[in-house]
């Protein structure tokens, strides 16, 4: 399952991933990121976008102080499970 591949990569990047079945949502073509922080300082958004090949137009900011999550990665129909390896530093 592509969800498991994405969750594994997120874990390697140091994120805690929760797989949420989005059957109630319409399937979208592109993989997107929702940024709940709206903060660029100390943000991991650039790393997520680079690893998952997400363009800036597929990133939205929805500031939400009532969530424990900083980001939501929504896998689209065109999601490629051959993800770029995280940079080791």
C-alpha positions in Angstrom: 0.0 0.0 0.0 1.3 3.4 -0.9 0.1 4.8 2.4 2.5 2.5 4.2 5.4 3.5 2.0 4.7 7.2 2.7 4.3 6.5 6.5 7.7 4.7 6.5 9.4 7.5 4.7 7.9 10.0 7.1 9.1 7.9 10.0 12.7 7.9 8.6 12.4 11.7 8.4 11.5 11.8 12.1 7.8 12.4 11.8 5.1 10.5 13.5 2.6 9.4 10.8 -1.0 8.4 11.2 -2.7 6.8 8.3 -6.2 8.1 7.9 -8.5 6.5 5.4 -10.1 9.3 3.4 -12.9 7.4 1.7 -15.3 10.2 2.5 -13.2 12.7 0.6 -13.0 13.0 -3.2 -9.9 11.5 -4.6 -7.6 14.1 -5.9 -5.1 13.9 -8.7 -2.0 15.5 -7.1 -0.4 14.7 -3.8 -0.7 17.8 -1.5 0.5 19.1 1.8 -1.6 21.1 4.3 0.5 23.2 6.7 -1.3 23.7 9.9 1.5 25.9 11.4 1.8 28.7 8.9 5.4 29.2 10.2 8.5 29.2 8.1 10.8 29.3 11.1 12.0 25.8 11.9 9.6 24.4 9.3 10.0 21.0 7.8 7.8 21.9 4.9 10.6 22.3 2.4 11.9 18.8 3.3 8.5 17.2 2.9 7.9 18.9 -0.4 11.3 17.9 -1.8 11.0 14.2 -0.6 7.5 13.7 -1.9 7.9 15.9 -5.1 5.2 18.4 -4.2 5.1 21.7 -6.0 4.4 25.0 -4.2 0.9 25.2 -5.8 0.0 21.9 -4.1 0.8 23.3 -0.6 -1.9 25.0 1.4 -1.7 26.8 4.7 -4.6 26.3 7.1 -3.5 27.5 10.5 -5.1 25.4 13.2 -4.0 25.6 16.8 -6.5 22.9 17.8 -4.6 20.1 16.1 -1.6 18.1 17.3 -0.4 17.7 13.7 1.8 20.2 12.0 1.1 18.9 8.5 -1.2 16.7 6.5 0.1 14.8 3.5 -2.7 13.8 1.2 -1.8 11.2 -1.4 -3.2 11.8 -4.8 -3.9 9.4 -7.7 -0.5 10.4 -9.3 1.5 9.6 -6.1 4.7 7.9 -7.0 5.8 5.4 -4.4 9.4 5.7 -5.7 10.1 8.5 -3.3 13.3 10.5 -3.2 15.5 9.1 -0.4 15.8 11.5 2.5 19.1 13.4 2.8 21.3 12.0 5.5 23.1 14.8 7.3 
